[in-house]
Amino acid sequence: MRIAAKSLLLGVLVFAAGVRADALNPDSSDNVQLARGAVVSIQVTFFVYSYEHPWNRPAVQRASGTGFIIAGNRILTNAHVVSRANTVRVQRPDQRTDYSARVLFLGHDCDLALLGVEDPAFFEGSRPLEIGENPELNTEIEVIGFPIGGDRVSITRGIVSRLGMDVYSHSRIDHHLTIQVDAAINPGNSGGPALQNGRVIGVAFQTLRQGENLGYLIPPVVLRRFLEDTADGSYAGYIEFGVLDFPTRNPTLRTALGMNGSIASPNTGVLITSIVPGASAEGHLQTGDVLLSLMGHVISESGDIEVDGQLQPYSEAIDNLPVGAGIQAEVWRDGRRQALQFPARGTDIIDFQRKNYDAAPSYLVAAGLVFQPLDADLLEAYGQQWVAAGRSDILYRYSRYLSNALYEQARVFVILTRRLADRVNLHADSSVGGIVQSVNGRRVSNFAAFVEAMDDAIVQGPFVTIRFFDQQVPLVLRSSDIEAANMRIAENYGVRRDRFVGPDR
């Protein structure tokens, strides 16, 4: 994807039906009727963690969604339907019993998942659905699924109104192509297939919170990329092009770059202002380059390319490339055009800004002080409090992480989120909300490094001195007091474990 500011808030996830299948005129939708046997009801129990009380056992909740059978006796659905699943049960419309399923692959960056069912009886008599091509604008589609509270297949008709790059709200930061449809679509049909001429042209996955009768589908190009990626038995995920850019609409800017007379407006590309560490562009593009074309697509002064007669962000040209594929680019550098080729690759530098669906929340409780990594889930839990408290320093380090190269300060920032009151931490209130910079003079680069530094400082004694960004006064604890305090805190506040350190994100 191209790293860019989010301009569209996509809401929680997704489709439901408005018309029962048996109420339709069977002559009007023969292909849909034939496809009903491949549509699957999915019932899930899943874990929900508290980021305010991360030491608590997770709550178990229930949810439902839809999937559909594809070649190879597999079920394709949304990742958000089966994320954090404890149990997964599936059932086709013509079956009287459900079957146990297991998650084979999860693609959180594209909100897709593949399920498997060991019992072959589940698939008997089914006909797998085939993936089609992107639909034309203003054409009719039909979405099949199981509405919330219902056990019968329902069908929603809609009209394709737009194809464009949008945020996939499951991860919160990934941008891919979507299909927008005008239809009365409500929660309940997540993962259901959208059909046109009997073939799948999309998977229902999200809706716009403020938009009536607007739903979104994951298009065939994204479905195919996910299936091709998992064909080798693993999921590598999406690549990151990895640049920050600026339009070249200003003719004075183009003159300063030496472009006037050489490159005609409006196809003057975008100025590269920053390179994301670890991404595809690192080591190949440079700050100050003007990106003129990508994979043969000429880039406009606003950063658009033409794809199938429509303007799209230039990231669409490489978004669905697999890891290792060649990227062809043309740049304006040193007063002339230069052609470049380099391999596509991903980067994990902004993984902390993706929602965490793979592990319990990381935390450390030391002397009643709760430390947690700053990530998407912590922002969701504490964001409103930080805004109300005017904690612009925390919000700045999250939102400006790439544009201001804050990764040079820390890979993942650590926040002192709470004080569990105890006599050992009576004077620590002023430090709550602090962003950890160092422990006993040791710089902290991520949460695992912070926990290690704390453990070493406690052992080495006699004091643990924690310094915070933008604060002059450190937090000082006596090492010998911490162990006894931890025991009191565990008993008084029900802290079962003093820590959990999950994968570094």
N, C-alpha and C positions, 0 to 999 in steps of 0.2 A: 504494500500500500504506500501511498504518498502521505507523509506525516502532515496533517493539516488541522486547522481549528475546526471544531464541530459546530455546524450551524443548524443542525436539525436534531431535535430531541425525539427519539423514537421510544415508544412506550411498550409496556409489558404485553406480552407475548400471548396469544394471537387468536387464531381463527375459530369461528364457530359457524354453524349452519343456520340458515333461515327457512329452508324448505325441505320437508321430508322427501326422501327418495321415492316413497310409494305414492306421493302426491303429484309427482311429475308425470307428464304425458310420456309413456315409454317410447313412443315413436320419435320424440324430439331429442333423445339422448341415449341412443343405443350403445354407443361406445362407453358412456359413463356407467350404464347399467352393467355392462360386461366387466368393467373395472372394479365394481364393488367388491367382488370376491377377493381382490388383492389388498384391500384396505384393512388395516389392523387397528383395533382398539388397544391402547397401552395404559396399564394401570401401574403406578409407581409408588413405592414408599421411599422417602429420601430424608437425608439428614439436614438440619438447619442449625447453624452455629450462631452463638451470640458473640459479637465483637466487643460488647460492653462488659461481658462476663466470660471471657474466652476459656476459662478453666472449667466451665460447666459442661456437663454431658450434652450432646446435641439433642434437640427435639426431633421427633420423627413425625413427618407429615405425609399426607397423601396427595397425589395429583394424577391427572389423566391427560392423555394426548392421543395423537394419531400417528400412524406410520403406514408404510405400504411395502409390499413384497417386490423385490427386484431379482434379477438373475443371480443364481448361485445360492438360492434359499437364504437370502438375507433380507432384513427389514431396514429401510431407510426412514429416518425421522429427524427431529431437531435435537441438537445437543441439550438444549434447555429442558427438554421433556425428561431426559434420563440422567441429568447431571446429579452427582452425589447420591445416586440411587442405591438403596439397600436391597430392594427387591423389584423385579420387573416382571409383570405378567401381561401376556398378549392373547388376543382373541379375534378371530375373523367373524364377520357378521353371521355366517351360516353355521357357526360352531356353538355347541352347548356348554363347552368347558374352556377354561383358559389354560395357558401353557407358560411354563417358566422360560424366560429369555435372559440372555446376558449381553452386556455391552461389549462389542468387539472393538470399536474405535470411536473416539470423541474428537471432533474438531471444534473447539470452542471459538476459534477465530473465524469460523464460517457458519457456526450454529448448526452443524450436522452431526449425525451419529449413525452408526451401523450396529444392528442387533443380530444375534444368532439364536436359534432355537434348536436344541439337541433332538427333541422328539420329532421324527419325520412325519408323524401323523398330522402335525400342525399344518404342513404345506400340501397335504393331499388334496387334489382337485383345484389347486390355485393356479392362476396364470400370472406370472410376473409382469409388472408394468415396465415399459421401455421409456427411456429419456428422449424427449424430442428436441426441438430447436426453439430459440427465442421467439415468442409470439410477435406478431405485428401489432402496432398501435391500433386502438379502436376495434379490436377483435374480442369475441366473447370467450371466456374461460369458465370452467366449472370446478369448484373446490369440493372435495369429498372429505368427510371426517365425522367424528363423534362429538356432538355438543356436550358441554358440561351438564352432568346430571342425566344424560341420555345413554341408552345402550343400543340405539338404532342409528344406522347410517343416515346422515343428512347431506344435502347438496346446496351449495351457494353459487349463484351465477354472478359474474362480474364482467366488467369491460377493462381491457388493458389501457391505461391512460398515460403511462410513463415508464421508460427504462432509464435508470440513472444510478450513479454511485451514491450510496448512503451509508450511514453508520449501522452496523449490526449491533443491536442493543444488548445481546447476550454477553458480549465481551466488553462493550462500552467504547471501544476505541477503533475497532477494525472497520475499514470502509471497503465494500465490494459492490458489484452491480446488483441492483434489485429491480423487481418488476412491481410497479404500483398498479393496483386495480381499484376501480370504483365499485364497491359492493358493500352490502350490509353484513359486515363480518365482525363477529364478537369472540371473546375468549372461549377456547375449548377445542379448536381444531388444529392446534400446533402440530406440525409434521405431516399434515394431510396433503395429498397430491392435488395439484391444479392441472386439469386436463384440457387438451385441445386435440380433436380428432383421435381420441383414444390414447394419446401419448402424454407423458408428464412434461409440462413446460414450466413447472415451478413447484416449490414446496412452501406452504403457508408458514409464516414465522413471526410476524410482528405487525403492529398497527400503530398509527400516529395518534398520540393521546388527544390532541386538539382537533383532529380531523374526522368528521363524520363520514362514514362509508368509505374510508380509505384503508386498504390493507396492502401488505407487502409479501412478495414471493421471492424465494431464492431461485435464481434462474438456472437454466440447464448448464451454462458454462461453469458455474460454481459447483453444481452437482457433479459434473464429470471430473472436475479437478480433484474433488474430494475422493471420488471413487478410484481415480487413477493413482492418487497419492497413497491410498491404503492397499493397493494391489500387491505390494511387496511385503505385506504383513506388518507395516508400521505406518505411522502418520507423521510426516516431517513438518507439516504446516505451511503457512503462507510465507512467501518471501517479503522482504522489506526493501524498497528502493532506497529510502533513507536520505532524503534531502529536505531542507526547508528552503522555500523560494519566495520570490517577489516578482510581481508582474512588470513587464517592460512597456507599459502603455505610455509612460512619460517620454516624449521625444528627446528631452534634454538628457535623460538618463541614457538613452540609446546613443546619443552623440558622444557622451562621456565614455561610453564603452567602445566607441569607434565603429559602430554598426551602421550608421547612416550612409547610404549609398551602396552598401554591400548586401543588406538584407531588407527586403521590402515589408513594410507594415501591411497587414496585422500579424504576419507570421514571424514575429521577432522573439518568440520563446520567453523563458522565465530566467531571472537571475538567481543563481544558487547562493544562498546566504549562509548555509550551514550544512555540514555533513554529519549524519547520525553514526556514531561509532558502531562498528560491527556489521552494518548494513551493506547492501550490494554496492552502493556508490562509493564507499570508503576506499581510498587508495586509487580511485579512477577519476572521479569528478573532483573538482576543486572549488572552494569558495571563490566567487568572482566569475566562474564560468557562466555562460548563458546557454541553457539547454534548449536546443533548436528543434530536435526531433528525437523520437523514441520508437524503436522498432519500425522505422519508416514512416511514422505518423508525424506530420509537421505540427509543431506546437505554436499556438497563437500567443499574442502578447498577454493574454489573460490566463494562459495555462491550459487551454482546451485543445482537444484533437477531435477530428471527425471520425466517428465509428458508425457504420451502417446508416449514414445520412443524419446522424445526430451528434451534437457536441457533448463530449464527456471530458472529465478531468484526465490529464495525460497519463495518470497512474493506471487507467484502464488498459493501456497498451501492454503492460507487463504484469498486471495484477494476478493473472492465472498461470503464470509460468511456474514450472516446477523448480525446486532447488537444483542448482547446477546448470540450468539452461542458460544459453548465451543471451545477453542483453546488448542490443546495438543502439548506440546513441550518437548524436552529432551535437557538438558544442561550439560556441564561439569563445576562443581562448587566444590571448596574445595577438589580437587583431586579425584572426583568420579562423575559418572553419576547420574543425578537426573531428575525424571519425574515431569512435571508441567502441571497444567490445570487451565485456567482462561478465563473469558468471553471476547468476542470481543466487542470493542467499538471504537467510533470515537473520534476525538479531533478537536477543532477549532483553535488551536494555530498557525497554518500556513494558516488560511483562507485568511489572507491579501495578500498572494502570489498567490491566485487564482484571475482570472479576475472577476470584479464586474459586474454582469448583473442584479442585483436586485434593485439597488437604484442609485440616482444621486450622483455625487462625493461630499464628505464631504470637507468643507473648513471653514475658519474663516478669515474675513478681519478686522483687527484692526489697525487704524491709517495708512491705506494704505499698511499694511504688510499682505501678503497672506500666511496663514499657512494651510498645508494639511497633511493628514496621508500618510506615506510611504507604498504604496501597489503596486500591479502589474500594475495597470493602470497609476499611477503616474510615475513609472519607465519607462513605455512605452512612456509617454509624454516627460519626461525630461532626460531619460537615456543618450541619445547621448550628450546632453549639459553637463551633469555631467562627462561623460568620457572625453570630450574635455577640460573641466575645471580642470581635475585631481582630481575630488571629490571622491577619493577612500574610504573616510570615510563613505559616503552614501552607495556606492556599497558594501562595507564590511558589513555594518549592515543588508543589505538585503540578500546577498548571504551566509553569515556565521551565519545567525540567529540561526540555530539549532546546527551546529557543534561546535560553540564557546559559546553556551548557552547565547546568547545575550538577550533572553527573560527575563533574570534576571535584565537587565537594563530597559527594557520597553516592554510591550506586543505588542504595535504598536508604532513605532517612528513617531515623528511629525517634518516636514520640513518647514522652512521658504522659500517658493519657489520663491516669487516675491516681489518687492517693487513698488507700484503704487505711483509715485513721488508726494510728498506733502511737504510743509514746515515743517511739524511735524516729518518727517522721513528722513531728508536730510543726516543724518550721519549713516544710517542703511545699506548702500550698503555692507559693510564688513560682515554683518551678514546674507546676503542672501545665502541660501544653508545650513544654520546652522541646526543642529539636536537638537531640544529642549530637555534640561535636566530638567529644573525646572522653575517655575514662582513664584517669591517672596519666594524662598526657598522651594517650594512645588514640590516634584518630580512628573513627568508626566509619567503615565503608558500607556495611550492610548489617542486617540484624544478627546473622550468625557471628560476625566479627564482634558485634557489641556484646553478645552473651559471653563469648570467650574472654573478652577484655574484662567483663565484670567478674567472672569466675577467678581469673588470675589476680585481679585487684583484691578480692576478698581474701584469697589465700596469702598473698604477699603482705597485706596490711601495712601500717595500722589503720589507714584511712582509704576510703573510696571517694575520689573526687570526680564528679561528673560536670563537665562544662557543656554549655548549650550555645548554639548559634544565636547571635543578636542579644545575648545576655551577659552582663559583666560579672555577676555574682554566681559562683559555682554552687552545686549541691554537694555537701560533704557528709558522709556517713562513716561511723566507726565500724571497721570490719568485724570486730568481735561482737557487735550488737546484732548483726544481720541474721545469723543463724537462729538465735533465740526469737527474734522478731518474726521470722518466717514461720516458726512453729505456732506462735500466737495467731498470726494472720490466717494460717491454714485452718485453725480451730474456730476462730471467730467469724470468718467470712466464707467458710466452706471451700477453700481453695484446695482442690484435690492434688494438683501438681503445681509446682512453682514455675513450670515452663513448658513450652512446646516450641520447637524450632523446626518449622517446615521447610520445604524447598526454597532456596534463595530465588526471589523473584525481583 
